[in-house]
């Protein structure tokens, strides 16, 4: 089976602002922004090529947690450090809390995203 790499936007890390900075917040899509715009925000902070199934899982997760949280996350840092997908796909399991409480719906969603990320869906 041949996997297609998803195009990504390559930017120099030194040109990016910290996730909480006013410059970074101004680049984040506003609520109700199209999925295309949100995917562009996530693509702007990913510096390594991803397989299509990995990108799909990452986009689903980032849409759910929000692009600000996603772009500044340790999961994105692990991706960019060159770790294999087997290492960073497991990070999805950590994102199952809302309001400090574990939410079963998020557990189910993250399990599906992890399966997708690992190419098992």
HELIX and SHEET records of a PDB file:
HELIX    1   1 UNK A   13  UNK A   15  5                                   3    
HELIX    2   2 UNK A   22  UNK A   27  1                                   6    
HELIX    3   3 UNK A   35  UNK A   43  1                                   9    
HELIX    4   4 UNK A   52  UNK A   65  1                                  14    
HELIX    5   5 UNK A   67  UNK A   71  1                                   5    
HELIX    6   6 UNK A   74  UNK A   80  1                                   7    
HELIX    7   7 UNK A   85  UNK A   88  1                                   4    
HELIX    8   8 UNK A   89  UNK A   94  5                                   6    
HELIX    9   9 UNK A  104  UNK A  117  1                                  14    
SHEET    1   A 2 UNK A   5  UNK A   6  0                                        
SHEET    2   A 2 UNK A  50  UNK A  51 -1                                        
SHEET    1   B 2 UNK A  97  UNK A  98  0                                        
SHEET    2   B 2 UNK A 101  UNK A 102 -1                                        
END                                                                             
